[in-house]
């Protein structure tokens, strides 16, 4: 059993509970050493960076994007108004 917490998980689930709606594998089932090496090459050391992210997208990026959009267009944009998609 694992606790699903931190900035890279879609739903926060406290220790001791199993949330079957997450659709995230336990980190114990993942090749964490290899994932850590890959994450480090992306500029981060968090081994869970490749888990499913927050529903709206990583909050740090949404905050930076909101600041950029606010400045660029002269209208307030808040991070909670943005949702990121992996679609290209």
C-alpha positions as CSV (number, residue, x, y, z in Angstrom):
1,X,0.0,0.0,0.0
2,X,1.3,3.5,-0.8
3,X,0.3,7.0,0.0
4,X,-0.5,9.0,-3.2
5,X,0.7,12.5,-2.3
6,X,2.8,15.2,-3.8
7,X,2.7,17.6,-6.8
8,X,2.8,14.9,-9.5
9,X,-0.2,12.7,-8.5
10,X,-3.7,13.2,-9.7
11,X,-5.5,12.7,-6.4
12,X,-4.2,12.9,-2.9
13,X,-4.8,9.7,-1.0
14,X,-3.7,9.4,2.6
15,X,-1.6,6.6,4.0
16,X,-3.7,3.6,4.9
17,X,-6.4,4.0,2.3
18,X,-6.6,2.4,-1.1
19,X,-8.3,4.5,-3.8
20,X,-9.1,2.3,-6.7
21,X,-10.2,5.2,-8.8
22,X,-6.7,6.5,-9.2
23,X,-5.6,4.2,-11.9
24,X,-2.0,4.7,-10.7
25,X,0.3,1.7,-10.1
26,X,2.1,1.4,-6.8
27,X,5.6,2.8,-7.0
28,X,6.7,-0.6,-5.6
29,X,5.6,-2.1,-9.0
30,X,7.7,0.3,-11.0
31,X,11.5,0.1,-12.0
32,X,12.2,3.2,-9.8
33,X,15.9,3.3,-10.3
34,X,15.5,3.5,-14.1
35,X,12.6,6.1,-13.7
36,X,14.8,8.2,-11.4
37,X,17.6,8.3,-14.0
38,X,15.0,9.3,-16.7
39,X,13.5,11.9,-14.4
40,X,16.9,13.3,-13.6
41,X,17.6,13.7,-17.3
42,X,14.4,15.8,-17.5
43,X,15.7,18.1,-14.8
44,X,13.9,16.6,-11.8
45,X,14.8,14.0,-9.3
46,X,11.3,13.0,-8.2
47,X,10.9,9.3,-9.1
48,X,7.1,9.8,-9.4
49,X,7.2,12.5,-12.0
50,X,6.0,10.0,-14.7
51,X,2.8,9.1,-12.7
52,X,-0.5,10.4,-14.0
53,X,-0.5,14.1,-13.1
54,X,-3.0,16.4,-11.5
55,X,-6.3,16.5,-13.4
56,X,-5.8,20.1,-14.6
57,X,-2.1,19.7,-15.1
58,X,1.0,20.4,-13.0
59,X,0.2,23.5,-10.9
60,X,3.6,25.0,-11.1
61,X,3.4,25.2,-14.9
62,X,-0.2,26.4,-14.8
63,X,0.9,29.3,-12.4
64,X,3.7,30.3,-14.8
65,X,1.4,30.1,-17.8
66,X,-1.3,32.2,-16.0
67,X,1.3,34.8,-15.2
68,X,2.5,34.9,-18.8
69,X,-1.0,35.1,-20.3
70,X,-2.0,37.8,-17.8
71,X,1.0,39.9,-18.8
72,X,0.7,39.2,-22.5
73,X,-3.0,40.0,-22.8
74,X,-3.5,42.5,-20.0
75,X,-6.3,40.5,-18.4
76,X,-6.1,38.5,-15.2
77,X,-5.7,34.7,-15.8
78,X,-5.6,32.4,-12.7
79,X,-3.9,29.0,-12.7
80,X,-7.2,27.3,-11.6
81,X,-8.8,28.6,-14.8
82,X,-6.4,26.6,-16.9
83,X,-6.4,22.9,-17.9
84,X,-3.5,21.3,-19.7
85,X,-3.8,18.6,-22.3
86,X,-1.3,16.2,-23.8
87,X,-3.1,16.3,-27.2
88,X,-1.0,17.7,-30.0
